[in-house]
Amino acid sequence: MSSPRPSIPWPAVLRRLVVAAASLALVAALVFATFEWLADPAALRLGRGASLEAREALRAAMGLDRAVGTRLLEQVASAMTFDFGASHVRGGPAGPLMLQALGPTLAYALPGWLLGTIAAVLGGLAAARRRIVDQALLGLSTAVISTSSVIVVVLAQHVLAHRLGWFPVLGWPLAGGGASPLAYVALPALVWALLQWGPDVRHYRAVFERELAAPHLDGLRARGVPERQIERHVLRAAVGPIVARVGQRLAHVVVGSVVIEELFNIPGLGALLVAAIHEADAALVQAIAVATAAVTIAGQALCDAVVWLVDPRVRRGDVA
């Protein structure tokens, strides 16, 4: 007899939607407040030698001479509908500019994230089961965590690209480049996977150690259940922490790594965000910040839904 189909907890879904809307509004308000208090886009565009009259004229042209409260409400309302306005620095809509930079970021970050997650889960399970493997992987992960990401990227470029010639040195096709696009993103993806693997394998190791110490597994072993079947029980019990960690990584995948994009010459979202901050491009910073928050919120909600579907303990309220 099949188990009853779980009913959707609509009150909890509505609460999540309200919290999501409030979070997006808060992010938009924080970006507005940052530029309002810490930067004057007109002064940054004109330079220090500009006269007061020139700055005021540019502020009026940019709409910055209106009341602060009015501009705050307009910016939050526009951000909630994903209408970010135009970039005064680049002269185009902020949304398409952001999406244009998102492609190069996802080209290396998405496969790197997937490879790093799979390697960390398998490594965490192996470390939790075998002491020799545990010591080796913990030592390697400690070395990765303790080393600056800049050093890791430079070493990877020098050894794998420059010395061995396995990959192009730069991570994005330049004019006249003869290699395929896959060759250009392979090394940045591998570096991303390694940098992510370091902390993640320690997290998953702790998760699997806790699950392997569960009392009911001793009963399964006493009844002669094979270890491979016990591993499936452990993996299913660890779905919640694994999916939660995956959800935490989604924002990193969207924004990318500033270090990787800078050293590999990748025109991605992380590099664009840094440039927009330096140029006081409020519309572009707003677009990237709100879009990243929206992806993070949606990803976490999806991860929570997956855990709710596969783990009956969560549906019963036995675990948070």
C-alpha positions as CSV (number, residue, x, y, z in Angstrom):
1,M,0.0,0.0,0.0
2,S,1.5,3.3,-1.1
3,S,2.1,6.1,1.5
4,P,-0.3,9.1,1.4
5,R,0.8,12.0,-0.8
6,P,2.2,14.8,1.5
7,S,0.1,17.9,1.5
8,I,1.7,21.3,0.7
9,P,2.0,23.5,3.9
10,W,0.4,26.6,2.3
11,P,0.8,28.9,5.4
12,A,4.5,28.2,5.4
13,V,4.7,28.9,1.7
14,L,3.0,32.2,2.1
15,R,5.3,33.1,5.0
16,R,8.3,32.4,2.8
17,L,6.9,34.6,0.0
18,V,6.4,37.5,2.4
19,V,9.9,37.1,3.8
20,A,11.3,36.9,0.3
21,A,9.7,40.1,-0.7
22,A,10.8,41.9,2.4
23,S,14.4,40.6,1.9
24,L,14.5,41.9,-1.7
25,A,13.1,45.3,-0.5
26,L,15.7,45.4,2.2
27,V,18.6,44.7,-0.2
28,A,17.4,47.4,-2.5
29,A,17.1,49.9,0.3
30,L,20.6,49.0,1.6
31,V,22.2,49.6,-1.8
32,F,20.4,52.9,-2.1
33,A,21.5,54.0,1.4
34,T,25.1,53.0,0.6
35,F,25.3,55.2,-2.4
36,E,23.4,58.0,-0.8
37,W,25.7,58.2,2.2
38,L,29.0,57.1,0.9
39,A,29.3,58.1,-2.7
40,D,28.2,61.0,-4.9
41,P,27.9,59.6,-8.5
42,A,28.0,63.1,-10.0
43,A,31.2,64.1,-8.2
44,L,32.9,60.8,-9.1
45,R,32.0,61.2,-12.8
46,L,33.2,64.8,-13.1
47,G,36.3,64.4,-10.9
48,R,37.6,66.5,-8.1
49,G,38.3,69.6,-10.2
50,A,34.6,70.0,-11.2
51,S,32.8,73.1,-10.0
52,L,29.9,73.1,-7.7
53,E,27.6,74.3,-10.5
54,A,28.6,71.5,-12.8
55,R,28.1,68.9,-10.1
56,E,24.6,70.2,-9.3
57,A,23.7,70.3,-12.9
58,L,24.7,66.7,-13.3
59,R,22.9,65.7,-10.2
60,A,19.7,67.3,-11.6
61,A,20.2,65.5,-14.9
62,M,20.6,62.2,-13.0
63,G,17.5,62.9,-10.8
64,L,19.6,63.0,-7.6
65,D,18.2,66.5,-6.6
66,R,14.8,65.1,-5.6
67,A,13.8,64.2,-2.0
68,V,15.6,61.2,-0.6
69,G,12.4,59.5,0.6
70,T,10.9,59.7,-2.9
71,R,13.9,58.3,-4.6
72,L,14.2,55.5,-2.0
73,L,10.6,54.4,-2.5
74,E,10.9,54.6,-6.3
75,Q,14.1,52.6,-6.3
76,V,12.8,49.9,-4.0
77,A,9.5,49.6,-6.0
78,S,11.5,49.4,-9.3
79,A,13.9,46.8,-7.9
80,M,10.9,44.6,-6.7
81,T,9.8,44.4,-10.4
82,F,13.4,43.9,-11.6
83,D,13.4,47.2,-13.4
84,F,16.8,48.6,-12.4
85,G,16.9,51.6,-14.8
86,A,19.9,52.6,-16.9
87,S,23.6,52.6,-16.1
88,H,24.8,56.2,-16.2
89,V,28.4,55.0,-16.7
90,R,27.8,52.5,-19.6
91,G,24.8,54.1,-21.1
92,G,22.5,51.1,-21.3
93,P,19.9,49.3,-19.2
94,A,21.4,47.7,-16.1
95,G,19.5,44.4,-16.5
96,P,20.9,43.4,-19.9
97,L,24.4,44.5,-18.9
98,M,24.2,42.2,-15.9
99,L,22.9,39.3,-17.9
100,Q,25.6,39.7,-20.5
101,A,28.2,39.3,-17.8
102,L,26.4,36.4,-16.2
103,G,27.1,34.0,-19.1
104,P,30.9,34.0,-18.7
105,T,30.6,33.6,-15.0
106,L,28.2,30.6,-15.2
107,A,30.5,29.1,-17.9
108,Y,33.2,28.3,-15.4
109,A,31.4,28.6,-12.0
110,L,28.5,26.1,-12.7
111,P,30.7,23.2,-13.8
112,G,33.2,24.1,-11.1
113,W,30.5,24.1,-8.4
114,L,29.0,20.8,-9.6
115,L,32.5,19.1,-9.7
116,G,33.4,20.6,-6.3
117,T,30.2,19.4,-4.7
118,I,30.4,15.8,-6.0
119,A,34.1,15.6,-5.0
120,A,33.4,17.0,-1.5
121,V,30.4,14.7,-0.9
122,L,32.3,11.6,-1.9
123,G,35.4,12.7,-0.1
124,G,33.4,13.5,3.1
125,L,31.9,10.0,3.0
126,A,35.2,8.3,2.5
127,A,36.8,10.4,5.2
128,A,34.1,9.5,7.7
129,R,34.4,5.8,7.0
130,R,38.2,5.3,6.8
131,R,40.7,6.9,9.1
132,I,43.7,6.8,6.7
133,V,41.6,8.6,4.1
134,D,40.3,11.0,6.7
135,Q,43.8,12.1,7.7
136,A,44.9,12.5,4.1
137,L,41.8,14.5,3.0
138,L,41.8,16.7,6.1
139,G,45.5,17.6,5.5
140,L,44.8,18.4,1.9
141,S,41.7,20.4,2.7
142,T,43.6,22.3,5.4
143,A,46.2,23.2,2.9
144,V,43.6,24.5,0.4
145,I,41.8,26.5,3.0
146,S,45.0,28.0,4.4
147,T,46.3,29.1,1.0
148,S,45.2,32.4,-0.5
149,S,43.0,31.9,-3.6
150,V,45.3,34.2,-5.5
151,I,48.2,31.8,-4.9
152,V,46.1,28.8,-5.9
153,V,45.1,30.5,-9.2
154,V,48.7,31.6,-10.0
155,L,50.1,28.1,-9.3
156,A,47.4,26.5,-11.4
157,Q,48.2,28.9,-14.3
158,H,51.9,28.4,-14.0
159,V,52.0,24.6,-13.6
160,L,49.0,23.4,-15.7
161,A,48.9,26.1,-18.3
162,H,52.3,27.6,-18.7
163,R,54.6,24.6,-17.9
164,L,52.5,21.6,-19.0
165,G,50.5,23.4,-21.6
166,W,47.3,21.5,-20.9
167,F,45.1,24.7,-20.9
168,P,45.3,28.2,-22.2
169,V,46.8,30.6,-19.7
170,L,43.9,33.1,-19.9
171,G,40.4,31.9,-19.1
172,W,38.4,33.6,-21.9
173,P,38.8,33.7,-25.7
174,L,40.6,36.8,-26.9
175,A,40.6,38.1,-30.4
176,G,42.2,35.5,-32.7
177,G,42.2,32.7,-30.1
178,G,42.3,29.4,-31.8
179,A,41.3,27.1,-28.9
180,S,37.7,26.1,-28.2
181,P,35.7,27.9,-25.5
182,L,35.7,24.7,-23.5
183,A,39.4,24.8,-23.2
184,Y,39.3,28.4,-21.9
185,V,36.9,27.7,-19.1
186,A,38.2,24.2,-18.0
187,L,41.1,25.5,-15.8
188,P,39.0,28.2,-14.1
189,A,36.3,25.6,-13.4
190,L,38.9,23.2,-11.9
191,V,40.3,26.0,-9.7
192,W,36.8,26.9,-8.6
193,A,36.1,23.2,-7.7
194,L,39.4,23.0,-5.7
195,L,38.7,26.2,-3.7
196,Q,35.2,25.0,-3.0
197,W,36.2,21.5,-2.1
198,G,38.5,22.5,0.7
199,P,35.9,23.8,3.2
200,D,33.0,21.6,1.8
201,V,34.7,18.3,2.3
202,R,35.2,19.1,6.0
203,H,31.5,20.0,6.3
204,Y,30.3,16.8,4.7
205,R,32.7,14.7,6.7
206,A,31.2,16.1,9.9
207,V,27.7,15.4,8.5
208,F,28.5,11.8,7.6
209,E,30.3,11.1,10.9
210,R,27.2,12.1,12.7
211,E,24.9,10.0,10.6
212,L,27.3,6.9,10.7
213,A,27.2,7.1,14.5
214,A,23.4,6.8,14.6
215,P,22.2,4.0,16.9
216,H,19.9,2.3,14.3
217,L,22.8,1.6,12.0
218,D,24.2,-0.8,14.6
219,G,21.0,-2.7,14.4
220,L,21.2,-2.9,10.7
221,R,24.7,-4.2,10.9
222,A,23.7,-6.8,13.5
223,R,21.1,-8.1,11.1
224,G,23.7,-8.5,8.4
225,V,22.7,-5.6,6.2
226,P,25.5,-5.0,3.6
227,E,27.6,-1.9,4.1
228,R,26.6,-0.6,0.6
229,Q,23.0,-0.6,1.7
230,I,23.9,1.1,4.9
231,E,25.6,3.8,2.9
232,R,22.4,4.5,1.1
233,H,20.6,5.0,4.4
234,V,23.4,7.4,5.5
235,L,23.2,9.3,2.2
236,R,19.4,9.7,2.5
237,A,19.6,10.8,6.1
238,A,22.3,13.4,5.1
239,V,20.2,14.9,2.3
240,G,19.1,17.8,4.5
241,P,22.6,19.1,5.4
242,I,23.9,18.4,1.9
243,V,21.1,20.3,0.1
244,A,21.4,23.2,2.7
245,R,25.1,23.5,1.8
246,V,24.3,23.5,-1.9
247,G,21.8,26.3,-1.3
248,Q,24.4,28.4,0.4
249,R,26.7,28.1,-2.6
250,L,24.2,29.3,-5.1
251,A,25.0,33.0,-4.5
252,H,28.7,32.3,-5.1
253,V,27.9,30.6,-8.4
254,V,25.9,33.6,-9.6
255,V,28.4,36.3,-8.6
256,G,31.5,34.2,-9.4
257,S,35.0,34.8,-8.1
258,V,36.6,38.2,-8.5
259,V,40.0,36.6,-8.1
260,I,39.4,34.0,-10.8
261,E,37.9,36.5,-13.2
262,E,40.6,39.0,-12.7
263,L,43.5,36.6,-13.1
264,F,42.0,34.6,-16.0
265,N,40.7,37.7,-17.8
266,I,37.0,36.6,-17.7
267,P,34.5,39.3,-18.2
268,G,32.1,37.9,-15.6
269,L,29.7,39.2,-13.1
270,G,32.2,39.5,-10.2
271,A,34.5,41.7,-12.2
272,L,31.6,43.8,-13.4
273,L,30.4,44.3,-9.8
274,V,33.8,45.5,-8.7
275,A,34.0,47.9,-11.6
276,A,30.5,49.2,-10.9
277,I,31.4,49.9,-7.3
278,H,34.5,51.8,-8.3
279,E,32.5,53.8,-10.8
280,A,29.6,54.4,-8.4
281,D,27.2,52.9,-10.9
282,A,24.3,52.6,-8.6
283,A,21.9,51.0,-11.1
284,L,24.3,48.2,-12.0
285,V,25.2,47.5,-8.4
286,Q,21.5,47.4,-7.6
287,A,20.8,45.0,-10.4
288,I,23.5,42.6,-9.4
289,A,22.7,42.8,-5.6
290,V,18.9,42.3,-6.0
291,A,19.3,39.5,-8.7
292,T,21.8,37.7,-6.5
293,A,19.5,38.0,-3.5
294,A,16.6,36.7,-5.6
295,V,18.6,33.7,-6.8
296,T,19.7,32.9,-3.3
297,I,16.2,33.1,-1.9
298,A,14.7,31.0,-4.7
299,G,17.5,28.4,-4.4
300,Q,17.1,28.1,-0.7
301,A,13.4,27.7,-1.1
302,L,13.9,25.0,-3.7
303,C,16.4,23.2,-1.5
304,D,14.0,23.3,1.5
305,A,11.3,21.9,-0.8
306,V,13.6,19.0,-1.9
307,V,14.4,18.2,1.8
308,W,10.7,18.4,2.7
309,L,9.8,15.9,-0.1
310,V,12.6,13.3,0.5
311,D,12.8,13.4,4.4
312,P,9.7,12.4,6.3
313,R,11.3,13.6,9.5
314,V,11.1,17.2,8.3
315,R,7.4,16.8,7.3
316,R,6.7,15.4,10.8
317,G,8.6,18.2,12.4
318,D,11.1,15.9,14.1
319,V,14.0,18.0,12.7
320,A,14.2,21.6,11.8
